[in-house]
Amino acid sequence: MSKLDKESKISLLKTMLTIRKFEEKVSENFAAGQIPGFIHLSIGQEAVSAGACFNLRKEDYISTTHRGHGQCIAKGVEIRPLMAEIFGKSTGYCKGRGGSMHIASLDYGMLGANGIVAGGIPMAVGAAFSAKYRKTDQVVASFFGDGATGEGAFYESMNIASILKLPIIFVCENNKWAEFSPQQVHMDIENVAQRAKAFGNVAAETIDGNDVELVVDAMERAIERARSGNGPTLLECITTRFHGHYEGDPQKYRPKEDIEGVRSKDPIVRYKTKLKEEGVLDDAGAEALEKEVEGIIEDALQFAKESPEPDSKELLNDVYVN
Ligand SMILES: Cc1ncc(C[n+]2csc(CCOP(=O)(O)OP(=O)(O)O)c2C)c(N)n1
């Protein structure tokens, strides 16, 4: 089990709270018509991002999906330009061109969110190859959903990573849904981790992804394996999507009990309770932490709202086709 000290535990809770409060604000503002484009939230899945990125270094790489705000935050990117990007403003990480689904911040090793399902996986393998070739000791974590494991890009990536023993961790956030299809409709096996067997040199684990310390532990093993040259791991984190596939999704396809039951699996409530039982945090400490996080999110929101729209004269800047 994890040997986390008090400071680390509070830091994990703070990361999860930051993701939750950030996304709740995004949800609110999207519903109010303040945010352009499509929004997919990871509310309920925060323990995967927070736990998986906890032991990554700033120079390590991640790639993520259309549901990637949590991983950006957990990797340490700044909250103001992240919020501004979602609002499509010129002060955003990609100057408002990327929006929610295409955030990248190379200074933090964040290679990109990706609207193409499984699209980030081969890019992560390329980064892992580069790290191995350059002998930089960097590792890469590539995040994707259970649905992405039906894509050819996933298999090609696993195969090449296995053959070349690349320093990569394939992190599957299995929330049991791919858009509007439950897992049993698109997979004839119980666990995504079983898919690793086809590749020889890929370690695999399935864990409760709503237990943040379990995620930290499993990632520690996977990072150690990757950094010591022993190759990739497929880490399947079972988790829960509280909201619909996209914001505004009425979820008519989803059984009522599934929607109503999700709150009982809240990874934040669970961790807060655990930390209180362990004496790491008391009520006043928890409240102060929440207030601090709310302040950070409120500041980012104001920054995003007050930031200018991109100038149409700059439309063709940073576009690399002719
Ligand atoms: C190549 C490709 N096929 C289909 C889609 C449409 N699409 C968007 S999200 C999604 C489901 C993804 O499910 P999963 O990988 O489990 O991620 P989750 O949404 O559960 O986080 C699909 C099929 C797409 N964006 N890209």
PDBQT file of the ligand as one rigid body, heavy atoms in Angstrom, charges set to zero:
ROOT
HETATM    1  C1  LIG A 401     -12.377   7.906 -34.446  1.00  0.00    +0.000 C 
HETATM    2  C2  LIG A 401     -13.652   8.365 -33.781  1.00  0.00    +0.000 A 
HETATM    3  N1  LIG A 401     -14.752   7.568 -33.825  1.00  0.00    +0.000 NA
HETATM    4  C3  LIG A 401     -15.896   7.967 -33.234  1.00  0.00    +0.000 A 
HETATM    5  C4  LIG A 401     -15.972   9.181 -32.598  1.00  0.00    +0.000 A 
HETATM    6  C5  LIG A 401     -17.260   9.612 -31.889  1.00  0.00    +0.000 C 
HETATM    7  N2  LIG A 401     -17.077   9.444 -30.431  1.00  0.00    +0.000 N 
HETATM    8  C6  LIG A 401     -16.784  10.500 -29.642  1.00  0.00    +0.000 A 
HETATM    9  S1  LIG A 401     -16.573  10.039 -28.048  1.00  0.00    +0.000 SA
HETATM   10  C7  LIG A 401     -16.935   8.437 -28.394  1.00  0.00    +0.000 A 
HETATM   11  C8  LIG A 401     -16.957   7.378 -27.313  1.00  0.00    +0.000 C 
HETATM   12  C9  LIG A 401     -15.701   7.308 -26.547  1.00  0.00    +0.000 C 
HETATM   13  O1  LIG A 401     -15.853   6.406 -25.497  1.00  0.00    +0.000 OA
HETATM   14  P1  LIG A 401     -14.668   6.108 -24.540  1.00  0.00    +0.000 P 
HETATM   15  O2  LIG A 401     -13.419   5.905 -25.318  1.00  0.00    +0.000 OA
HETATM   16  O3  LIG A 401     -15.082   5.010 -23.626  1.00  0.00    +0.000 OA
HETATM   17  O4  LIG A 401     -14.477   7.470 -23.722  1.00  0.00    +0.000 OA
HETATM   18  P2  LIG A 401     -15.472   8.200 -22.720  1.00  0.00    +0.000 P 
HETATM   19  O5  LIG A 401     -16.325   9.124 -23.550  1.00  0.00    +0.000 OA
HETATM   20  O6  LIG A 401     -16.258   7.164 -22.003  1.00  0.00    +0.000 OA
HETATM   21  O7  LIG A 401     -14.583   8.977 -21.817  1.00  0.00    +0.000 OA
HETATM   22  C10 LIG A 401     -17.183   8.262 -29.753  1.00  0.00    +0.000 A 
HETATM   23  C11 LIG A 401     -17.513   6.960 -30.382  1.00  0.00    +0.000 C 
HETATM   24  C12 LIG A 401     -14.816   9.999 -32.588  1.00  0.00    +0.000 A 
HETATM   25  N3  LIG A 401     -14.799  11.181 -31.964  1.00  0.00    +0.000 N 
HETATM   26  N4  LIG A 401     -13.662   9.564 -33.142  1.00  0.00    +0.000 NA
ENDROOT
TORSDOF 0
